[in-house]
């Protein structure tokens, strides 16, 4: 499932997150493996932050630039270029998955409740595989 159109939103814009949200909601595999996956996940691309509230494997809410009162369990932090490289349908070595990036890309980190991250790793990996199928929106 590759989602491409002439006016594709760019990561991490709200439109891109909403496209991901819709694709995740339609995914049959995630409906099964994600049913126990509930966490708040911050995606940081340079200075931009997007909070994804994941409930039962679905993205329940997208909050761009959350205010100071917001909190989350896990942060995935990288440069904008890290994210756009990762979001290619076939990313280069060390950018294929989040754990590879964390271990081999110095500017990318997984922060926060690592136990929570690992507990939901299978579902999160599927969410981000769907994100790679969508792509980063780069022309």
Order of alpha helices (4+ residues) and beta strands (2+ residues): alpha-alpha-beta-beta-beta-beta-alpha-alpha-beta-alpha-alpha
